[in-house]
Amino acid sequence: MNTEAPSPAPENQAAPVLLSVHVRQALELYFSQLKGHDAADLYNMVISEVEKPLLESVLAYCSHNQSKAAKALGLSRSTLRKKMDQYGLS
């Protein structure tokens, strides 16, 4: 996994915001809306919220070529198909 910072954006373009920043902001908003209630099962909640749009975006990027999408995701094709079935993306 590439952990290097993205290269600077050209002067006429805004610098990209890391996905981790968006995740942190979303979680902070979620916590603020709990209003004193305990958080539960956060890991599964976040994964289920992120995984479907990740699969949809990568499949679209790869023109729905499952072999290319699986490679881009670092998954086996059978795992990708299983996850597609799980999220109704078949």
N, C-alpha and C positions, 0 to 999 in steps of 0.2 A: 504494500500500500504506500502510495506516495504521500509523505508527510511534509514535503517542502511547501513553503508559502507560495501562492501564485505570483507570477511576475506582475510588475506594476502595469496598470491599464494605461492605454494611450491618453494623452492630455484631454481629448474630447470625449472620453468615456469614463464613467464612474468605476471605481475599483470594485471588483467582485466581493460579495459578502460571503464568508464561509458558511457552509451548511450548519456547522456547529453553533454559530451565532444565532441562526434562526431557531434551532432546536432549543437552545438555552432560553431565548425570549419566549417561545411557546410554553415551555415548562414554567417559567416565572409567571406568566399569565394564568396558566392552569392552577398553580399554587395560590395565586391571589384570589381566585374564584372559589377556592375550597371553603373559605370563611370559617376556619377553625376545624373543619372536618379532617379526618385522617386520610392521607393518600393510601391507595392500595393497588397492588398489581401493576405498578407503573411500567416495569420493564415490558410486560406483554402488551400493555396499552400502547406504548410508544412504538414498539416493533410493528404492531398491526396497523397503526396509523401511517407509518413510513413505508412499510414493505410494498403495499399495493401500488401507490403512486410511483415508487422506484421501479417496480416491474413494468408498469404501464409506460413510463418514460423511456426505459431502456429498450423495450420491445418496439416502441415507435421509432426511436433513434436507429435501431437495427432493421427497420422496415419489416418488423414482425418475423424476422429470420431467427428462429429459436436457437439454432446452433451459435450464431453470432452473439445473441443476447446472453446466452448462458456463459459464453467465454468472457464477455464484457463484465458480467456479474461475478465471475469466479465460481460459478456453480456448474454442476453436471447438467446435461440437458434433461435428464429424468427428474432431477430436483426442481429445475425450472418448471417443467410441466406439472409437477405435483403442486407447486406454489400457485401456478396459473389456475389450476382446478380449484384450489382452496379459495382463491379470490374471484372465481367466476370469470377468468380472463381467457378461457379456451375458445 
